[in-house]
């Protein structure tokens, strides 16, 4: 298990146990778990609850740069359905060369409104094949307006968007499916399947 995911699971176990140390985290210094001998082994967390936490972490991008950038760096989204390679700039697209990855809720979705929790990560590429930034979308609420979506975009070290219903993102993505030249629907142009 990747260290960051393991640390998060350990932190969840720590919180769920009211400050008790899970034996599975005893060797994880990144978790920030006390090791002074005063912590007891958490008896209440079972494997299924930890597995649900791991799946949720892997399928759900966090909000805000401080939490999202480490999540992106750990590559959780790379286990999603991803385009096989870098795509050239898309018609009506503002992101240039990209590779899109969609979580299970987004990749398996058909027509109509996306489910709460649907998310996508766009790897952004400059002229080379190195990632130069990310664009993230995450459906947070029911509805078919920009207020239902969280948007994040970083190009190099510059943050372009980080919030719910960011006008720049919502304005462009609101055109998805509006006419023949704008594919997709419900603020999503492309799903990786």
N, C-alpha and C positions, 0 to 999 in steps of 0.2 A: 504494500500500500504506500502511496506517495506520502512523504513526511508531512506536507501541509494538510492533506486530508486526514491523516492519522491524528495530527495535532487537534484538528477541529473536532473529530469524533471524541478524542480524549477530553477536550474542553466541554463538550456536550455531556459526556458522562459525569464530569466533575460537577457541572451545574445541576444535572438531574439528581445527583446523589447528595446534594446539599454540602458540597465541598469534600466529598469523599473521593479518594484516589482509586481509579480502576486499575486492576493488576495488569491489564493489557497496555497501560500507558507508563508503567514503571520505568521503562527504558527510553522514554521519549523526552529528551531535554527541551525540545522546541515547544512542548505543550505548556510549559510554565507551571507544571504541577509540583506542589511542595514535596520534598523528599526528606523531611526531617524526622521521619519515623512516626509522626503523630497522625498521619492519615491512615484510615482504614480502607480495606478493599470494598469497593462498591458491590453489593450483592443484588441490587434491584435491576440493573440494566441487563437485558437479555440480548442475545445475538440478533434477533429480528428487529429490535428497536434500533440497534446500532446500524444494521444494514439499511433500514429506512432512512436514517440520518445520512449515511454515505450516498445513497441514491439521490436524496434531496440535494445534497451539496453538489454532486456531480451534474445534476440536471437543472439547477437553479442558480443563475449568476447573482451574486450579491449586488447591492446598490451602493454607489459612491466610490470614488476613485480609490480611497484607502483600502477598501475591502476588495474591490473588483480587480485592481491591477495584480495583486498576488494570485488571485484565483485564475486570471488569464495566464499568468506566467507558469502556473502549475499545469496548465494545459487540460483542465477538466473537459472543456468543450471538444477537444479532439477525439473523444470517445463517442461523440454524437454522430449523426449522419452528416458527412461533409462532401463538398464537391471534390472530385478527384484531383483537380489541379487549379492553378490560378486562371481566372477568367479575365478576358479583356474587358475594357470599360463597357458597361451595358447601356443600351439606349435609355435616355432620360436619367441615367445614374450620375450621382455626384461623387462617388467614391473611387473612381478610377479602376485599376486592376484589383480584384478581390478574390477571396475564396470564402464561401459561406458554409457555416456549419449550423444545423438546426437540431434542437433537442427533440426528445421523443414526441412531445406534445405538438411541436411545430412540424416535424417531418412527416408525421402520420396524419396530419389534418387534411380534410377535404375542403369542401366549400363552406361558406358562412363564417361566422365570427370565430376567431381563435379562442381556445380555452385559456383560462387564467393559468399562467405558468409557462405558456409557449414562449420560447426564446431563440434567438439566433446570435451568432458571433460572426462578424465579417473581419477576416484578416485583411488589412490594407497593405498594398505593396506599392513601392515607388518604382523606378525604372528597373531595379534589380529584382532578385527573387528573395530578398530579405523582408520580413514583416516590418513595416514602418509605422503601424498603428492598428487600432481596432475600432470597430463600430459594433455596439451591442444594443439589441432591442429585447424587451421583456414585457410580456402582457401581465399587468398587475391587477386589473379589475375588469368586470364585465362591461360591455359597451363597445361601440364602434366609433369612438372619438379618440383623438390624441391623448386625452386625459387618462385613458386606460393603459398607456404604454410608458415604460421607463426607457430613456435613451442615454447612451454613453458613446462618445467618440473622442479618441485621442489620436492625433497625428504627430509623430515625433514626441516631443515633450509638451506640446500644446493641447489643452483640453478644449474641444469644440462644443461638447455637450455633456451634461451630467445631471439628469433630473427627469421628472415626469412631465410629459406634454411640452417638451422643449420645442419652441416654435419652428426653428430651422428643420428639425427632424420630422415633426408632425406635419408641417406644411408640405414637404416633399412626399412623405410616405402616405399622406391622405389621398394621393392620386392613384395609388395602387388599385388596379381594376376599374378605373373610372371610364376608360375608353380603350380602343384597340391598340393604342400605342403605349399603354401602361398596364403591363401584366400584373397578375396577383390579385389580392383582395385584403381587406381589413388591415391596412398599413404594412403589409408584407408583399414585396415584389417577387422574391425568389425563396422557395423552400428547397433545402437539400433533402433528398429522399433516399 
